[in-house]
Each structure stands twice: as structure tokens, then as C-alpha cells.
């Protein structure tokens, strides 16, 4: 057992050490290759009757992992990166070997207390919710948004949900509408509120839509604000949305999967004011706490409302006692809830909150640098001042079609470098590129290299 553990840890230590030199992989050249098809066929094979060699099997896994975006690397500025913090990965490994059941407090009360300390810190210290607030750790923002919508539906609509109507913006994460449909909200009842020219919810338009829907016999019950959209990192006017929700008796949910932990910084707290007024908040520690993928959180002002929507029991659980600690099985859909808290608790206690605050402040500084540098490139348009750590830009050209083609060409040139990886989106019908500075291994040298590559690519297509 020790030999296997040493083999795994030695290989992973070597992987982490080599991350700065590894390419920020662009998958485009390999997606249709014969070599990839051969590897896929090898991995699709069923397990053998007799076991194999661990080192050989890990080598196969490494080959598979190499055909992927280098999401843990310093040159990854695409989408919203997940950091893969090594101390959190170690915590997950430790917890998986311990293999404690985390759904019911009576089965592992001390580990439940550990997890609850993380959730209270997120709810109260990070989000500013009042004493008594709490929640649960999830696999990510998608599941957190689902549980929030189910809680809102149960609290505001009860059993009759047919006319329940909710309000989002065009820039809300697509997991919100997906979760609403899973929760039984008809697509026609997911109202898309227009955004202002700076891509924020038009609260006046939302107010008018809610009044019109009530007059038509519908039942508005939920409004969702974004604390950092995926496209541009934009923050909705959360305090104004909270006031609207209070006037109209709506549940106010904030999707802060991307932006929430920036509240650890002074700048982030000022920009994200209004989160503390929410009924529920989604956050992703695997984004801006830099943890490995699969770590999300939902925190709520009143956990009793979360429990009312999710609680269930069974006769076979009658032998377990009850404690003054939450049963996470009663706060969300998962019954096989691993003891997730360790993967968040250990990094916070090992490194200290100040280390995370400093890292997030660095990302904001680097984002300001990217914004200023790209605005100075003659044929680039940088339409929006970044709220968080995403800079959106596109190429200027004679017409929109030419600009879109040139923007796509810049993306192809930058990603072909294998040094930096960017992603694109569509905003206002226009092709738009994004630099998102979130990866904890991304520092000034990598950001400067990205700026240089973008500048050169823009000149080449201009």
C-alpha cells in the first residue's frame, strides 16, 4: 500500500512541478487524429479478468489527461478556470481513504461540525448573511442553483407550481434555466429580463414584467441576479434587485459561482454589495478559491426553508440519533453525500484566509493590467470595464462580419501558440474573446505573455 501511495504522489508531484512548462493545450489539432481514436478505443475497453500493473495503468491515465485543456496550468485564461489547488486534492485523497458518510450528522458528527464551520464561514463571513444562515456543499454551481430554485418554489408556491414565474437576464448562467426546467418550471415561465447597455439587469424592465405577469394571473416567485456573469464577469445591480424582490415578495437568489469569493477583498466586497441581502447564494470554491473541480456551495438565509423543500426520511434510518448539527441529506437531493468539508477546510486552515485574499487581489490587479494593455491596441475594442477578473474584447473592422472573422482569427492564432489558451463567446450578436484571470498559478509573466500574443495576433489580422 505504501509503495502504491508513493508511486502516485511522486508522479503527481512531478506533474505539478512541470505545469509551468506544459503547453496550454489546444485540442483542435488532435480531435480528429488517428492517434486519439486509438487511445479512445483503448480506454473504452472493458476491465480484464485479471489485474494489471499500477504504473502502467497510471501511464495510460496520463496519456488520457494529456489530451485535454491544461486547466491547472498558468496559461489557462479560458472559461472560468478551476485551480486544482494541491492541498485540497490531498484533503480529498485523505477523506476518500477515510471514507466517512457525510449525509447524516449522527454518522460522523465531528466531520459534520468541520463541514458546518466551512459553510458558516462562507454564508456569514464571505456572503454577509446573518447568524443562523448556512447551507451545504455540492458538486458545483449547477446543483446549488437547482436546490435554490426548488427551495424558492416550495417556499413561495407550495404544491401548485403551474403558474410559477421567475426572472433572469440574458447573461445568467445557462445552468439557472436548466435547473428551473428540472424543477418543473415551464420554459415559458422563465422570463428573460432585458439588460442595460452595460450588460446588467434592467430593474425597471423587471418591475414592469412582474406587474404584467401578476395582472395576467401568473405567480412571480423568484428573481435571480448574477454576481459575475460567465461571458464578461459583470455584476447585476444586486441591491436594487433585492429591493424589487422585497417589494414583490419574491425569493432573491444570487448566482455568485464565479464572483462570490472576491468578497474576501476590499474591492470585491464593494463591488458585490447586495449579496448579503439574498435569500440564497451559489458559490463555487472550485473557481475563486482555486480548489479542484467538483466543489460547489449553496448558502441560504434560512436553512429551515431549504430543509422544508428537501427533507425526507426512511424506516431503515431509525437507529440513528439526532444532533444539533445539520443533516445534509435533508438540505439537498443527495443522500450519498461524502464528507466534502475537508477539501475546503484543510486549505483554508493550512494556508490561512489571508493567502486566498492576497491571491484574489492579485487577480484583480492583473485584470486591470490586461484591460489597460488591450485598450491600447489600435484595432481592438474593449467595450466593458471589468467588474471582476474577465476582460472581454474583439477586433475592430469595417463591418460586423469582418470583425467577427478577424476576432476568430485572433483566437486561433493565440491558441496555436500553445502558451496561452483563451475562449470566445457571443455578446450582442458579436464574436467576443475573453481573458479570465483566475488560475492561481497565473501571475504577471503569464499575463504579459498573453497580452503580447494577443497584440501580435491583432496586428497580424488587422
C-alpha positions in Angstrom: 0.0 0.0 0.0 2.8 2.4 0.9 4.6 1.7 -2.4 1.4 2.4 -4.3 0.9 5.7 -2.4 4.5 6.8 -3.0 4.2 6.0 -6.7 1.0 8.1 -7.1 2.4 11.0 -5.1 5.7 11.1 -6.9 4.0 11.1 -10.3 1.7 13.9 -9.2 4.5 16.0 -7.7 6.3 15.7 -11.0 3.2 16.7 -12.9 2.7 19.8 -10.7 6.4 20.8 -11.0 6.2 20.6 -14.8 3.0 22.7 -15.1 4.7 26.0 -15.9 6.4 24.3 -18.8 3.5 22.3 -20.1 1.6 23.7 -23.1 -1.8 25.4 -22.5 -3.2 22.7 -24.7 -5.2 23.5 -27.8 -7.2 20.4 -28.7 -8.1 21.4 -32.2 -5.2 19.7 -34.0 -5.8 16.3 -32.2 -9.6 15.9 -32.1 -9.8 14.1 -35.3 -6.4 12.3 -35.3 -5.9 8.6 -35.6 -3.8 8.6 -32.5 -6.6 10.0 -30.4 -9.1 7.5 -31.9 -6.7 4.7 -31.0 -6.4 6.0 -27.4 -10.2 6.3 -27.1 -10.7 2.8 -28.3 -8.1 1.6 -25.7 -9.9 3.4 -22.9 -13.3 2.1 -24.0 -12.2 -1.5 -23.5 -13.9 -3.4 -20.6 -11.9 -4.3 -17.5 -9.8 -7.5 -17.7 -10.4 -10.7 -15.7 -7.0 -10.4 -14.1 -5.4 -7.2 -12.7 -2.6 -5.2 -14.2 0.4 -3.1 -13.2 -0.4 0.2 -11.4 2.5 2.1 -13.0 1.3 1.0 -16.5 -2.3 1.9 -15.7 -1.3 5.4 -14.5 0.7 5.9 -17.6 -2.4 5.2 -19.6 -4.3 7.7 -17.4 -1.6 10.3 -18.0 -1.8 9.8 -21.8 -5.6 10.5 -21.5 -5.1 13.5 -19.3 -2.6 15.0 -21.8 -5.4 15.1 -24.4 -7.2 17.9 -22.6 -7.2 21.5 -21.8 -4.5 22.3 -19.2 -7.0 23.7 -16.8 -4.5 23.6 -13.9 -1.8 25.5 -15.8 -0.7 29.1 -15.6 -1.5 29.9 -19.3 -5.2 28.9 -19.0 -7.3 32.1 -19.3 -10.4 30.4 -20.8 -13.9 30.0 -19.5 -13.8 30.2 -15.6 -10.7 28.1 -14.6 -10.7 25.6 -11.8 -7.5 25.8 -9.9 -6.8 22.3 -8.7 -5.1 23.5 -5.5 -2.8 20.7 -4.4 -3.6 20.9 -0.7 -7.3 20.5 -1.5 -6.5 17.5 -3.7 -4.6 15.9 -0.8 -7.5 16.6 1.5 -9.8 14.9 -0.9 -7.5 11.9 -1.1 -7.3 11.7 2.7 -11.0 12.0 3.0 -11.7 9.3 0.4 -9.4 6.9 2.2 -11.2 7.6 5.5 -14.5 7.1 3.6 -16.9 8.7 6.1 -20.5 9.1 5.3 -21.4 12.7 5.4 -25.1 12.9 4.7 -26.4 12.5 8.3 -24.7 14.2 11.3 -25.1 11.1 13.5 -22.9 9.0 11.3 -19.9 11.4 11.6 -20.7 14.2 14.0 -17.2 15.8 14.2 -16.7 15.8 10.5 -20.1 17.3 10.1 -19.0 20.1 12.5 -15.9 20.6 10.4 -18.0 20.9 7.3 -20.5 23.2 9.0 -17.7 25.5 10.0 -16.8 25.9 6.4 -20.4 26.6 5.4 -21.0 29.2 8.2 -17.8 30.9 7.1 -19.0 31.1 3.5 -22.5 32.2 4.5 -21.7 34.7 7.2 -18.1 35.9 6.7 -17.9 35.8 2.9 -21.5 36.5 1.9 -22.5 38.6 4.9 -25.7 36.6 5.7 -26.9 36.8 9.3 -26.2 34.4 12.2 -28.2 31.2 11.7 -27.6 31.1 8.0 -26.0 28.0 6.5 -26.3 25.6 3.6 -24.5 22.7 2.0 -21.5 21.8 -0.2 -22.4 20.5 -3.6 -20.6 19.2 -6.7 -20.8 22.6 -8.2 -23.0 25.6 -9.1 -25.4 23.7 -11.2 -26.6 21.5 -8.3 -26.5 24.6 -6.0 -28.8 26.5 -8.3 -31.2 23.6 -8.6 -31.6 23.3 -4.8 -32.0 27.1 -4.5 -34.8 27.1 -7.1 -36.5 24.1 -5.5 -36.4 25.9 -2.1 -37.8 29.1 -3.7 -40.5 27.2 -5.5 -41.6 25.3 -2.3 -41.5 28.4 -0.1 -43.3 30.8 -2.5 -45.6 28.5 -4.5 -46.3 25.4 -2.4 -47.6 22.4 -4.3 -49.3 24.3 -7.1 -46.4 25.4 -9.3 -48.2 25.6 -12.7 -48.2 29.4 -12.9 -44.9 30.0 -11.1 -42.8 32.5 -12.9 -39.2 33.5 -12.4 -36.9 36.2 -13.8 -33.3 36.1 -15.1 -31.2 38.1 -17.6 -29.8 37.0 -21.0 -26.4 36.8 -19.4 -27.4 34.5 -16.5 -25.5 31.2 -16.5 -27.4 28.6 -18.5 -27.5 26.2 -15.5 -30.1 28.5 -14.0 -32.7 27.9 -16.7 -31.7 24.3 -16.9 -32.2 23.9 -13.2 -35.6 25.6 -13.4 -36.8 23.2 -16.1 -35.6 20.3 -13.9 -37.5 21.8 -11.0 -40.7 21.8 -13.1 -40.9 25.4 -14.1 -42.2 25.7 -17.7 -39.8 27.3 -20.2 -42.4 30.0 -21.0 -42.4 30.9 -17.3 -38.6 31.6 -17.2 -38.8 35.3 -18.1 -35.7 36.8 -19.6 -35.4 40.4 -18.4 -33.6 42.8 -20.8 -30.2 44.0 -19.9 -28.8 47.6 -20.0 -26.1 48.5 -22.4 -23.5 47.6 -19.7 -25.0 44.1 -19.6 -26.7 44.4 -16.2 -30.3 43.5 -15.3 -32.7 46.4 -16.2 -34.6 46.5 -12.9 -37.2 48.9 -14.3 -38.0 46.4 -17.0 -38.1 43.6 -14.5 -40.6 45.6 -12.4 -42.8 46.1 -15.4 -42.7 42.4 -16.4 -43.6 41.3 -12.9 -46.6 43.6 -12.7 -47.8 42.5 -16.1 -47.4 38.8 -15.2 -49.4 39.3 -12.0 -52.1 41.1 -13.9 -52.2 38.1 -16.3 -52.8 35.7 -13.4 -49.3 34.3 -13.1 -47.4 33.9 -9.9 -44.0 35.6 -9.8 -41.8 33.8 -7.2 -38.1 34.2 -7.9 -35.6 36.7 -9.3 -32.0 35.7 -10.0 -29.1 38.1 -10.0 -25.6 37.4 -11.2 -22.5 38.2 -9.2 -20.2 37.8 -12.1 -21.5 36.5 -15.4 -19.6 33.9 -17.3 -19.4 36.0 -20.5 -18.0 39.2 -19.1 -17.8 38.9 -15.3 -20.5 41.6 -15.0 -22.3 42.1 -11.7 -26.0 42.8 -11.7 -27.4 45.7 -9.5 -27.9 43.4 -6.6 -29.1 45.9 -4.1 -31.8 47.2 -6.5 -32.8 43.6 -7.3 -33.1 42.9 -3.6 -35.3 45.9 -3.1 -37.5 44.7 -6.0 -37.7 41.2 -4.5 -38.7 42.6 -1.1 -41.5 44.8 -2.7 -42.9 42.0 -4.8 -42.4 39.2 -2.2 -40.0 37.2 -4.4 -37.2 34.9 -3.4 -33.9 36.6 -4.3 -31.2 34.2 -5.5 -27.7 35.3 -6.3 -25.6 33.2 -8.6 -22.1 34.1 -7.3 -20.5 30.9 -8.5 -17.7 33.0 -10.2 -17.6 36.2 -8.2 -18.6 35.3 -4.6 -15.2 34.8 -3.1 -14.0 38.1 -4.4 -15.9 39.5 -1.4 -12.8 38.5 0.6 -11.1 41.5 -0.9 -12.0 45.2 -0.2 -12.6 45.9 -3.9 -14.7 42.8 -4.3 -16.8 43.5 -1.3 -17.6 47.0 -2.5 -18.5 45.8 -6.0 -20.5 42.8 -4.7 -22.7 44.7 -2.3 -26.2 43.3 -2.2 -25.1 39.6 -1.9 -25.8 39.9 1.8 -29.5 40.7 1.0 -30.1 37.4 -0.8 -32.3 34.5 0.3 -29.8 32.1 -1.3 -26.4 32.3 -2.9 -24.5 29.9 -5.1 -20.7 29.9 -4.9 -18.0 27.7 -6.5 -14.9 27.1 -4.3 -13.5 25.3 -7.4 -13.4 28.7 -9.1 -12.3 31.6 -7.0 -11.0 29.5 -4.1 -8.9 27.7 -6.6 -10.0 24.2 -5.5 -10.3 21.1 -7.7 -13.4 20.7 -9.8 -16.4 19.2 -8.0 -16.6 21.7 -5.1 -19.7 24.0 -5.0 -21.7 25.6 -2.3 -25.2 26.8 -1.7 -25.8 29.1 1.3 -29.2 30.3 2.5 -30.5 33.0 4.8 -32.9 30.4 6.5 -31.8 26.8 6.3 -35.2 25.7 7.5 -36.6 26.7 4.2 -34.0 24.6 2.4 -34.9 21.6 4.6 -38.6 22.1 4.1 -38.1 21.6 0.3 -35.7 18.6 0.5 -36.2 16.7 3.8 -37.1 13.0 3.6 -36.8 10.0 5.9 -37.0 6.2 5.9 -37.6 3.5 8.4 -34.2 2.0 7.9 -32.7 5.1 9.4 -34.5 4.7 12.8 -31.4 3.6 14.6 -29.6 6.9 14.1 -30.0 9.6 16.7 -30.3 13.3 16.1 -27.8 16.0 16.9 -27.7 19.8 17.0 -25.9 19.7 13.6 -27.4 19.7 10.1 -28.2 16.6 8.2 -27.0 17.5 4.7 -29.2 14.8 3.2 -32.2 16.9 4.3 -30.8 20.1 2.6 -30.3 18.9 -0.9 -31.1 16.0 -3.3 -28.0 13.9 -2.5 -28.3 11.0 0.0 -24.8 9.7 -0.6 -23.1 12.9 0.4 -19.4 12.4 1.0 -17.8 14.3 3.8 -16.9 17.2 1.5 -15.9 19.8 4.0 -12.3 18.6 4.3 -11.3 19.6 0.8 -12.3 23.2 1.7 -11.4 23.2 5.4 -7.8 21.9 5.0 -6.6 24.6 2.5 -8.2 27.4 4.5 -6.6 26.3 7.7 -3.3 25.3 6.1 -2.7 28.5 4.1 -4.9 30.9 6.0 -7.7 33.1 4.6 -5.1 35.9 4.0 -3.4 33.9 1.4 -6.6 33.5 -0.6 -7.4 37.2 -0.2 -4.0 38.1 -1.5 -4.3 35.8 -4.5 -7.7 37.3 -5.4 -6.3 40.8 -5.0 -3.5 39.8 -7.4 -6.0 38.6 -9.9 -7.9 41.9 -9.8 -4.6 43.8 -10.3 -3.6 41.6 -13.2 -7.1 42.1 -14.8 -6.7 45.9 -14.6 -3.3 45.5 -16.4 -4.9 43.4 -19.1 -7.7 45.9 -19.6 -5.3 48.8 -19.9 -3.0 47.0 -22.2 -5.7 45.8 -24.6 -7.3 49.2 -24.8 -4.0 50.5 -26.1 -4.0 48.1 -29.1 -5.2 50.1 -32.0 -7.6 47.6 -33.7 -9.0 46.1 -30.6 -12.3 47.1 -29.0 -12.6 46.6 -25.2 -16.3 47.6 -24.6 -16.7 46.9 -20.9 -14.8 47.9 -17.8 -14.2 44.6 -15.9 -16.1 44.2 -12.6 -14.1 41.1 -11.6 -11.3 39.3 -13.4 -12.6 38.9 -17.0 -11.7 41.2 -19.9 -13.9 40.9 -23.0 -12.6 42.2 -26.3 -12.9 42.0 -30.0 -11.4 43.2 -33.2 -12.4 46.4 -34.9 -13.2 46.2 -38.6 -15.1 47.8 -41.4 -18.3 45.8 -40.6 -19.5 43.2 -38.1 -18.9 40.2 -40.3 -15.3 41.2 -40.9 -14.9 42.0 -37.2 -16.2 38.6 -36.3 -14.0 36.8 -38.7 -10.9 38.7 -37.5 -11.8 38.1 -33.9 -12.0 34.3 -34.6 -8.7 34.6 -36.3 -7.1 36.2 -33.3 -8.4 33.4 -31.1 -6.9 30.7 -33.5 -3.5 32.4 -33.6 -3.2 32.9 -29.8 -4.3 29.3 -29.0 -2.0 27.9 -31.7 0.9 29.3 -29.6 0.3 26.5 -27.1 1.4 29.0 -24.4 -1.9 30.6 -23.7 -5.5 29.4 -24.0 -8.4 31.7 -24.5 -12.1 31.1 -25.2 -14.8 33.0 -27.0 -18.4 33.9 -26.6 -21.2 35.9 -28.3 -22.3 39.2 -26.7 -24.9 41.3 -28.5 -24.6 39.1 -31.6 -20.9 39.7 -31.9 -18.0 37.4 -31.6 -16.1 38.3 -28.4 -12.9 36.9 -26.8 -12.3 36.7 -23.1 -9.2 36.8 -20.8 -10.2 35.4 -17.4 -7.5 35.7 -14.8 -8.5 33.2 -12.1 -6.0 30.3 -12.2 -3.9 30.6 -9.0 -0.7 29.7 -11.0 -1.2 32.6 -13.4 1.0 35.6 -12.5 2.4 38.7 -14.2 4.8 36.8 -16.6 1.9 34.7 -18.0 -0.4 37.6 -18.2 2.3 39.7 -20.0 2.8 36.8 -22.4 -0.9 36.6 -23.1 -1.0 40.4 -23.8 1.9 40.1 -26.2 0.4 37.2 -28.1 -3.0 38.9 -28.4 -1.3 42.1 -29.6 0.7 40.3 -32.2 -2.3 38.3 -33.4 -4.4 41.5 -33.6 -1.7 43.2 -35.7 -1.5 40.1 -38.0 -5.2 40.1 -38.8 -5.6 43.9 -38.8 
